[in-house]
Amino acid sequence: MAPLFYDHLVIKTSIIEIINQKPEPENQKGKALQLIDDIIYEGIMAHVLEKLDTKHHTTFLTQVQERPYDPELINYLKEHIGSDIEDEIRQEADKVVKKILKDLQ
């Protein structure tokens, strides 16, 4: 998956290590990693949209679609949700990663 504005807040090294240790073909590992990225994305975006006032959803989602890598998206969220949004994203990502790890073991 392309770089995303929240990548620096997500630690998924344990997941990557588990996937890479599997005796599956490389293309299957790549598909698994893509699926994991998609699951993390869905979890984080659901959390952010839950916190963000609905009147800002369209603007935020348009910006994510146009520039998913842009670190200014965090600033937008800080402005419209609160300065602790990075911690909230980190916590949500940790929850999702733990669920994935549990499922992989």
C-alpha positions as CSV (number, residue, x, y, z in Angstrom):
1,M,0.0,0.0,0.0
2,A,1.1,3.5,-0.7
3,P,2.4,5.6,2.3
4,L,-0.4,7.0,4.4
5,F,-0.6,10.0,6.7
6,Y,-0.7,7.9,9.8
7,D,2.0,5.3,9.0
8,H,4.4,6.7,11.6
9,L,1.8,5.9,14.2
10,V,1.4,2.2,13.3
11,I,3.8,-0.5,14.5
12,K,3.2,-3.7,12.5
13,T,6.7,-5.3,12.5
14,S,5.5,-8.3,14.5
15,I,2.8,-9.0,11.8
16,I,5.3,-8.6,9.0
17,E,7.7,-11.0,10.7
18,I,5.0,-13.6,11.2
19,I,3.8,-13.3,7.5
20,N,7.4,-13.5,6.2
21,Q,8.1,-16.6,8.2
22,K,5.2,-18.5,6.6
23,P,6.1,-21.1,4.0
24,E,3.8,-19.5,1.5
25,P,4.7,-18.1,-2.0
26,E,5.8,-14.5,-2.0
27,N,2.8,-13.4,-3.9
28,Q,0.6,-14.9,-1.2
29,K,2.6,-13.1,1.5
30,G,2.1,-9.8,-0.4
31,K,-1.6,-10.4,-0.6
32,A,-1.7,-11.1,3.1
33,L,0.3,-7.9,3.9
34,Q,-2.1,-5.9,1.7
35,L,-5.1,-7.3,3.5
36,I,-3.5,-6.4,6.8
37,D,-2.9,-2.9,5.6
38,D,-6.5,-2.7,4.5
39,I,-7.8,-3.9,7.9
40,I,-5.6,-1.3,9.7
41,Y,-6.8,1.4,7.3
42,E,-10.4,0.5,7.9
43,G,-10.0,0.5,11.7
44,I,-8.2,3.8,11.8
45,M,-10.5,5.6,9.3
46,A,-13.6,4.3,11.2
47,H,-12.2,5.7,14.5
48,V,-11.2,9.0,12.9
49,L,-14.6,9.4,11.3
50,E,-16.4,8.6,14.5
51,K,-14.5,11.4,16.2
52,L,-14.7,13.9,13.4
53,D,-17.9,16.0,13.1
54,T,-19.9,14.8,10.2
55,K,-19.7,18.2,8.5
56,H,-16.0,17.7,8.0
57,H,-16.2,14.1,6.6
58,T,-16.4,15.0,3.0
59,T,-13.5,17.4,3.1
60,F,-11.4,15.0,5.1
61,L,-12.2,12.0,2.9
62,T,-11.6,14.0,-0.3
63,Q,-8.2,15.1,1.0
64,V,-7.3,11.5,2.0
65,Q,-8.3,10.3,-1.5
66,E,-6.3,13.0,-3.2
67,R,-3.2,13.0,-0.9
68,P,-3.2,9.9,1.4
69,Y,0.4,10.5,2.2
70,D,0.1,14.2,3.2
71,P,1.2,14.8,6.8
72,E,-1.0,17.9,6.8
73,L,-3.9,15.5,7.2
74,I,-2.8,15.0,10.9
75,N,-2.9,18.8,11.3
76,Y,-6.4,18.9,9.9
77,L,-7.5,16.2,12.4
78,K,-5.8,18.0,15.3
79,E,-7.6,21.2,14.3
80,H,-11.1,19.5,14.0
81,I,-10.8,16.7,16.6
82,G,-8.1,17.7,19.1
83,S,-4.4,17.7,19.6
84,D,-4.5,14.2,21.1
85,I,-5.6,12.6,17.8
86,E,-2.2,11.1,17.1
87,D,-2.3,9.2,20.4
88,E,-5.8,8.1,19.6
89,I,-4.8,6.8,16.2
90,R,-1.8,5.1,17.8
91,Q,-4.0,3.4,20.4
92,E,-6.6,2.3,17.7
93,A,-3.8,1.0,15.5
94,D,-2.4,-1.0,18.5
95,K,-5.8,-2.5,19.1
96,V,-6.2,-3.6,15.5
97,V,-2.6,-5.0,15.3
98,K,-3.2,-7.0,18.5
99,K,-6.4,-8.5,17.0
100,I,-4.5,-9.4,13.9
101,L,-1.7,-10.9,15.8
102,K,-4.2,-13.0,17.8
103,D,-5.7,-14.3,14.6
104,L,-2.4,-15.1,13.1
105,Q,-1.3,-17.3,16.0
